[in-house]
């Protein structure tokens, strides 16, 4: 991996092409069939029956959208990768999937009981991350919950041949304390922050809740 500034090729185009190139390989590399079992069990216990859930950065729909749809919840998935969205629609026909930029997609205020945002923020330019979190805060209903992963340390960089798929991948993240501040500035109360190991590193996982009506 190499470090770099947010310059050069359009980073979102790099991210989109990267996920297009490694869609199936990603599931194999990160154990998508069984990943997040504890998190999803926790979320299902928090949700009311037939809850509306937004899966930002849904990838191929497994396991988040598939598990929540199977539990009877109304799931909307958003992903930048057309290949991933196509796979998600095939694998989870009971959910709705949109190919869209998470930083630009629009939803009605207070339309979701939960938002799941795993490994998405770290693929957005830093300047767009607090704005997306503010919008997430508005999309959540009072009492709604956010599960989100962020970066542990500040870093922007690229890996030229990500997962051996022949395409680069790009990341950009502040440290965990900054991300926590952005979540709180979005009107959410952080209920838990834990470190999730991954390889030689890992990511903070936040559970936050919207506790009151917003103006």
Residue frames as qw, qx, qy, qz and C-alpha x, y, z in Angstrom:
[[0.000, 0.888, 0.460, 0.000, 0.00, 0.00, 0.00],
 [0.408, 0.179, -0.017, 0.895, 1.11, 3.56, -0.61],
 [0.074, -0.704, -0.450, 0.545, 0.04, 6.78, 1.05],
 [0.254, 0.296, 0.396, 0.831, -1.12, 9.70, -1.04],
 [0.180, 0.266, 0.265, -0.909, -3.18, 12.86, -0.99],
 [0.489, 0.557, 0.642, -0.197, -6.72, 13.04, -2.36],
 [0.247, 0.712, -0.295, -0.588, -5.57, 13.96, -5.85],
 [0.093, -0.225, 0.888, 0.389, -4.96, 12.32, -9.20],
 [0.269, -0.220, -0.805, -0.482, -7.62, 10.00, -10.67],
 [0.568, -0.400, -0.050, -0.717, -11.19, 10.36, -9.40],
 [0.125, -0.274, 0.883, -0.361, -11.09, 8.29, -6.19],
 [0.686, 0.155, 0.455, -0.547, -14.71, 7.20, -6.50],
 [0.761, 0.479, -0.317, -0.301, -14.07, 5.85, -9.99],
 [0.253, 0.449, -0.838, 0.177, -11.14, 3.90, -8.55],
 [0.398, -0.086, 0.750, -0.521, -13.36, 2.49, -5.80],
 [0.777, 0.320, 0.143, -0.523, -16.15, 1.59, -8.24],
 [0.676, 0.502, -0.517, -0.155, -13.82, -0.16, -10.66],
 [0.033, 0.412, -0.855, 0.314, -12.04, -1.91, -7.80],
 [0.541, 0.031, 0.677, -0.498, -15.22, -3.44, -6.42],
 [0.783, 0.440, -0.116, -0.424, -16.44, -4.30, -9.91],
 [0.484, 0.540, -0.688, -0.021, -13.20, -6.23, -10.44],
 [0.173, 0.226, -0.893, 0.348, -13.18, -8.19, -7.17],
 [0.634, -0.283, -0.020, -0.719, -16.89, -8.67, -6.38],
 [0.937, -0.148, -0.283, -0.141, -16.83, -12.46, -5.92],
 [0.637, 0.254, -0.503, 0.526, -13.23, -12.48, -4.71],
 [0.163, -0.483, 0.341, -0.790, -14.15, -10.04, -1.93],
 [0.826, -0.326, -0.027, -0.459, -16.72, -12.45, -0.50],
 [0.923, 0.040, -0.336, 0.185, -14.15, -15.23, -0.44],
 [0.435, 0.412, -0.421, 0.680, -11.38, -13.09, 1.05],
 [0.167, -0.336, 0.402, -0.835, -13.46, -11.70, 3.90],
 [0.083, -0.182, -0.957, 0.209, -15.78, -14.63, 4.62],
 [0.321, -0.118, -0.079, -0.936, -18.97, -12.79, 3.73],
 [0.591, -0.271, -0.687, -0.324, -21.16, -15.86, 4.27],
 [0.639, -0.467, -0.561, 0.244, -20.49, -15.82, 8.01],
 [0.311, 0.143, -0.228, 0.912, -19.11, -12.34, 8.70],
 [0.241, -0.265, 0.105, -0.928, -20.99, -10.04, 11.10],
 [0.486, -0.345, -0.789, -0.150, -23.06, -12.87, 12.62],
 [0.336, -0.416, -0.597, 0.598, -22.91, -11.37, 16.12],
 [0.030, 0.171, -0.009, -0.985, -23.58, -7.83, 14.88],
 [0.388, -0.151, -0.560, -0.717, -26.58, -8.92, 12.82],
 [0.456, -0.406, -0.785, 0.100, -28.00, -10.95, 15.68],
 [0.210, -0.362, -0.406, 0.812, -27.69, -7.87, 17.90],
 [0.170, 0.075, -0.237, -0.954, -29.33, -5.64, 15.32],
 [0.417, -0.280, -0.740, -0.448, -32.23, -8.04, 14.76],
 [0.392, -0.466, -0.708, 0.357, -32.93, -7.99, 18.50],
 [0.116, -0.324, -0.187, 0.920, -32.96, -4.18, 18.48],
 [0.175, -0.026, -0.467, -0.867, -35.33, -3.78, 15.54],
 [0.595, 0.194, 0.443, -0.642, -39.13, -3.76, 15.64],
 [0.607, 0.258, 0.740, 0.133, -40.90, -6.28, 13.38],
 [0.497, 0.692, 0.444, 0.278, -40.82, -5.30, 9.72],
 [0.271, -0.778, 0.043, 0.565, -38.30, -2.53, 10.30],
 [0.583, 0.803, 0.004, 0.122, -36.95, -0.35, 7.49],
 [0.671, -0.533, 0.281, 0.432, -33.18, -0.73, 7.24],
 [0.480, 0.852, -0.201, -0.056, -30.69, 1.06, 4.99],
 [0.853, -0.232, 0.270, 0.381, -27.52, -0.86, 4.07],
 [0.254, 0.932, -0.213, -0.151, -25.02, 1.73, 2.81],
 [0.117, 0.609, -0.779, -0.090, -22.21, 0.05, 0.92],
 [0.870, -0.062, 0.288, -0.395, -24.25, -3.13, 0.62],
 [0.136, -0.421, 0.855, 0.271, -21.81, -4.89, -1.72],
 [0.321, 0.021, -0.843, -0.430, -23.20, -8.18, -3.02],
 [0.646, -0.362, -0.200, -0.642, -25.99, -8.26, -0.43],
 [0.896, -0.257, -0.357, 0.059, -24.41, -10.93, 1.78],
 [0.216, -0.322, -0.914, 0.123, -24.62, -11.19, 4.67],
 [0.072, 0.179, 0.386, -0.902, -26.28, -7.96, 5.84],
 [0.502, 0.108, -0.196, -0.835, -29.17, -7.49, 3.40],
 [0.571, -0.024, -0.779, -0.260, -29.82, -11.22, 3.09],
 [0.286, -0.166, -0.815, 0.477, -29.96, -11.79, 6.85],
 [0.173, 0.221, 0.345, -0.896, -32.19, -8.79, 7.54],
 [0.537, 0.098, -0.394, -0.740, -34.56, -9.54, 4.65],
 [0.510, -0.076, -0.855, -0.056, -34.85, -13.17, 5.80],
 [0.157, -0.236, -0.711, 0.644, -35.83, -11.85, 9.24],
 [0.068, 0.729, 0.679, 0.049, -38.75, -9.97, 7.67],
 [0.159, -0.697, -0.079, 0.694, -37.26, -6.48, 7.54],
 [0.536, 0.810, 0.228, 0.063, -37.58, -4.07, 4.61],
 [0.606, -0.438, 0.272, 0.606, -34.04, -3.56, 3.34],
 [0.482, 0.876, 0.005, 0.007, -32.73, -0.92, 0.96],
 [0.757, -0.293, 0.239, 0.533, -29.14, -1.40, -0.19],
 [0.310, 0.940, -0.094, -0.102, -26.94, 1.23, -1.83],
 [0.730, -0.314, 0.375, 0.477, -23.63, 0.58, -3.56],
 [0.143, 0.762, -0.308, -0.552, -21.42, 2.37, -6.07],
 [0.139, -0.294, 0.873, 0.363, -20.47, -0.84, -7.89],
 [0.689, 0.201, -0.224, -0.659, -22.84, -1.93, -10.64],
 [0.548, 0.166, -0.819, -0.042, -21.46, -5.46, -10.48],
 [0.058, -0.011, -0.814, 0.578, -22.10, -5.67, -6.75],
 [0.489, 0.169, 0.249, -0.819, -25.63, -4.30, -7.08],
 [0.684, 0.207, -0.512, -0.477, -26.42, -6.82, -9.81],
 [0.420, 0.082, -0.881, 0.201, -25.17, -9.65, -7.59],
 [0.151, 0.052, 0.633, -0.757, -27.16, -8.33, -4.63],
 [0.618, 0.155, -0.046, -0.769, -30.39, -8.26, -6.63],
 [0.677, 0.157, -0.678, -0.240, -29.86, -11.86, -7.70],
 [0.392, 0.052, -0.832, 0.389, -28.98, -13.10, -4.23],
 [0.003, 0.335, 0.649, -0.683, -31.51, -11.12, -2.18],
 [0.013, -0.394, -0.624, -0.675, -34.64, -10.67, -4.33],
 [0.306, -0.738, -0.601, 0.031, -36.72, -9.54, -1.34],
 [0.329, -0.641, -0.104, 0.685, -34.66, -6.36, -0.86],
 [0.426, 0.889, 0.154, 0.069, -34.35, -3.20, -2.96],
 [0.664, -0.316, 0.195, 0.649, -30.93, -2.20, -4.28],
 [0.293, 0.950, 0.067, -0.086, -29.79, 1.09, -5.79],
 [0.727, 0.106, 0.068, 0.675, -26.58, 1.74, -7.68],
 [0.021, -0.945, -0.121, -0.304, -25.73, 5.17, -6.36],
 [0.371, 0.384, -0.445, 0.719, -23.11, 7.29, -4.65],
 [0.459, -0.547, -0.644, 0.273, -23.89, 7.15, -0.93],
 [0.258, -0.315, -0.176, 0.896, -22.77, 10.77, -0.57],
 [0.179, 0.040, -0.311, -0.932, -25.45, 11.87, -3.06],
 [0.279, -0.361, -0.853, -0.253, -28.37, 9.47, -2.62],
 [0.275, -0.235, 0.208, -0.909, -31.48, 11.00, -1.06],
 [0.320, -0.372, -0.871, 0.000, -34.12, 9.55, 1.27],
 [0.352, -0.734, -0.249, -0.524, -37.00, 11.07, 3.20],
 [0.095, -0.495, 0.578, -0.641, -36.37, 12.23, 6.74],
 [0.500, -0.194, 0.667, -0.516, -37.02, 9.69, 9.47],
 [0.791, 0.257, -0.297, -0.469, -37.54, 6.86, 6.99],
 [0.696, 0.214, -0.677, 0.108, -35.32, 4.17, 8.56],
 [0.779, -0.611, -0.019, -0.138, -35.22, 2.32, 11.86],
 [0.713, -0.484, 0.349, 0.368, -31.56, 1.45, 11.31],
 [0.526, 0.796, -0.294, -0.062, -28.66, 2.28, 9.03],
 [0.868, -0.265, 0.291, 0.304, -25.80, -0.16, 8.52],
 [0.380, 0.897, -0.225, 0.010, -22.64, 1.44, 7.11],
 [0.820, -0.392, 0.351, 0.226, -19.81, -1.10, 7.11],
 [0.582, -0.193, 0.478, 0.629, -16.54, -0.31, 5.31],
 [0.374, 0.764, 0.428, 0.306, -18.13, 2.45, 3.24],
 [0.147, -0.980, -0.013, 0.136, -17.00, 5.68, 4.94],
 [0.557, -0.539, 0.435, 0.459, -13.34, 4.74, 4.45],
 [0.514, 0.248, 0.601, 0.560, -13.88, 4.85, 0.67],
 [0.136, 0.913, 0.355, 0.150, -15.26, 8.41, 0.66],
 [0.358, 0.510, -0.181, 0.761, -13.20, 11.60, 0.43],
 [0.313, -0.239, -0.612, 0.686, -12.73, 13.04, 3.91],
 [0.142, 0.020, 0.030, -0.989, -14.70, 16.17, 3.07],
 [0.554, -0.171, -0.498, -0.645, -17.82, 14.09, 2.30],
 [0.437, -0.139, -0.863, 0.210, -17.84, 11.90, 5.39],
 [0.018, 0.223, 0.577, -0.785, -19.29, 14.31, 8.01],
 [0.436, 0.136, -0.166, -0.874, -22.01, 15.41, 5.59],
 [0.571, -0.057, -0.755, -0.317, -23.09, 11.84, 4.93],
 [0.304, -0.195, -0.814, 0.456, -23.23, 11.14, 8.65],
 [0.208, 0.185, 0.280, -0.918, -25.41, 14.23, 9.18],
 [0.564, 0.073, -0.419, -0.708, -27.79, 12.98, 6.50],
 [0.485, -0.093, -0.869, 0.045, -27.85, 9.53, 8.09],
 [0.056, -0.178, -0.645, 0.741, -28.85, 11.20, 11.35],
 [0.418, 0.191, 0.014, -0.888, -31.78, 12.80, 9.54],
 [0.572, 0.063, -0.682, -0.452, -32.83, 9.55, 7.84],
 [0.302, -0.100, -0.896, 0.311, -33.06, 7.72, 11.16],
 [0.478, -0.658, -0.394, -0.430, -36.28, 7.76, 13.11],
 [0.322, -0.651, 0.454, -0.516, -36.11, 8.74, 16.80],
 [0.808, -0.296, 0.473, -0.191, -34.70, 5.70, 18.55],
 [0.874, 0.473, -0.108, 0.006, -33.12, 4.47, 15.31],
 [0.697, -0.552, 0.368, 0.273, -29.67, 2.93, 15.40],
 [0.529, 0.763, -0.367, -0.065, -26.53, 3.25, 13.30],
 [0.847, -0.306, 0.328, 0.284, -23.85, 0.59, 13.01],
 [0.496, 0.851, -0.166, 0.048, -20.78, 1.99, 11.25],
 [0.829, -0.215, 0.096, 0.508, -17.14, 1.09, 10.79],
 [0.156, 0.978, -0.139, -0.026, -14.49, 3.79, 10.40],
 [0.665, 0.475, -0.428, 0.386, -10.72, 4.03, 10.25],
 [0.733, -0.541, -0.260, 0.321, -8.56, 3.56, 13.34],
 [0.428, -0.505, 0.122, 0.740, -5.80, 5.95, 12.27],
 [0.363, 0.818, 0.004, -0.447, -5.71, 8.82, 9.80],
 [0.430, -0.232, 0.717, 0.498, -4.57, 7.66, 6.38],
 [0.659, 0.631, 0.057, -0.406, -5.25, 8.16, 2.68],
 [0.191, -0.491, 0.778, 0.342, -3.73, 5.72, 0.21],
 [0.788, 0.369, -0.221, -0.441, -4.03, 3.17, -2.52],
 [0.617, -0.241, 0.739, 0.122, -3.26, -0.50, -3.11],
 [0.247, 0.460, -0.529, -0.669, -2.40, -1.09, -6.76],
 [0.497, 0.037, -0.796, -0.344, -3.57, -4.70, -7.11],
 [0.488, -0.273, 0.471, -0.682, -6.24, -5.11, -4.46],
 [0.789, -0.034, 0.528, -0.312, -6.99, -8.73, -3.55],
 [0.375, -0.177, 0.798, 0.438, -5.16, -9.80, -6.70],
 [0.498, 0.618, 0.579, -0.187, -8.07, -8.62, -8.84],
 [0.525, 0.287, 0.410, 0.689, -5.96, -6.57, -11.23],
 [0.004, -0.798, -0.256, -0.546, -7.39, -3.20, -10.17],
 [0.229, 0.215, -0.487, 0.815, -6.37, -0.62, -7.55],
 [0.385, -0.723, -0.572, -0.054, -8.38, 0.34, -4.49],
 [0.148, 0.478, -0.179, 0.847, -8.45, 3.69, -2.68],
 [0.488, -0.614, -0.585, 0.205, -9.13, 4.58, 0.96],
 [0.128, 0.485, -0.187, 0.845, -9.32, 7.78, 2.98],
 [0.604, -0.605, -0.519, -0.024, -10.01, 8.03, 6.69],
 [0.139, -0.746, 0.358, -0.545, -9.49, 10.20, 9.75],
 [0.182, 0.152, -0.892, 0.386, -8.65, 8.61, 13.08],
 [0.301, -0.451, -0.840, -0.025, -11.32, 7.05, 15.25],
 [0.162, -0.486, -0.456, 0.728, -11.67, 10.08, 17.54],
 [0.145, 0.216, -0.254, -0.932, -12.50, 12.36, 14.62],
 [0.334, -0.202, -0.785, -0.481, -15.06, 9.90, 13.25],
 [0.272, -0.477, -0.765, 0.336, -16.67, 9.65, 16.67],
 [0.026, -0.414, -0.188, 0.890, -16.95, 13.43, 16.77],
 [0.249, 0.059, -0.519, -0.815, -18.62, 13.45, 13.36],
 [0.334, -0.347, -0.864, -0.147, -21.12, 10.81, 14.48],
 [0.212, -0.528, -0.589, 0.573, -21.98, 12.83, 17.58],
 [0.044, 0.317, -0.095, -0.943, -22.23, 16.04, 15.53],
 [0.262, -0.142, -0.728, -0.618, -24.85, 14.25, 13.40],
 [0.576, -0.317, 0.092, -0.748, -27.15, 14.21, 16.43],
 [0.872, -0.087, -0.469, -0.108, -26.41, 10.62, 17.43],
 [0.523, -0.683, 0.445, -0.249, -25.36, 9.26, 20.81],
 [0.519, 0.393, -0.759, 0.022, -22.53, 6.73, 20.66],
 [0.843, -0.409, 0.082, -0.339, -23.60, 3.73, 22.75],
 [0.864, -0.291, 0.351, 0.214, -20.57, 1.57, 22.02],
 [0.428, 0.787, -0.432, -0.106, -17.21, 1.71, 20.28],
 [0.842, -0.304, 0.435, 0.099, -15.17, -1.46, 19.81],
 [0.107, 0.653, -0.636, -0.396, -12.16, -2.45, 17.77],
 [0.934, 0.222, 0.223, -0.171, -12.72, -5.17, 15.17],
 [0.397, -0.514, 0.634, 0.420, -9.42, -6.85, 14.17],
 [0.807, 0.567, 0.119, -0.120, -8.74, -7.53, 10.51],
 [0.763, 0.483, -0.215, 0.371, -5.45, -8.99, 9.35],
 [0.575, -0.006, -0.348, 0.741, -2.63, -6.97, 10.87],
 [0.055, -0.162, 0.122, -0.978, -4.94, -4.04, 11.61],
 [0.059, -0.515, -0.844, 0.134, -8.64, -3.45, 12.08],
 [0.086, -0.455, -0.277, -0.842, -11.43, -0.92, 12.32],
 [0.182, 0.091, 0.592, -0.780, -13.54, 0.72, 15.01],
 [0.207, -0.445, -0.781, -0.387, -17.20, -0.35, 15.00],
 [0.146, -0.034, 0.340, -0.928, -19.62, 2.23, 16.39],
 [0.142, -0.566, -0.799, -0.144, -23.17, 1.68, 17.57],
 [0.009, -0.075, -0.187, 0.980, -24.97, 5.00, 17.85],
 [0.024, 0.585, 0.810, -0.006, -28.58, 5.99, 18.35],
 [0.085, -0.390, -0.163, -0.902, -30.78, 8.91, 17.50],
 [0.197, -0.289, -0.806, 0.478, -32.51, 9.63, 20.77],
 [0.122, 0.613, 0.421, -0.657, -34.68, 12.67, 20.10],
 [0.484, 0.763, 0.408, 0.128, -36.54, 14.48, 17.39],
 [0.464, -0.129, 0.171, 0.860, -34.44, 16.87, 15.38],
 [0.199, 0.659, 0.181, -0.702, -35.49, 20.39, 14.36]]
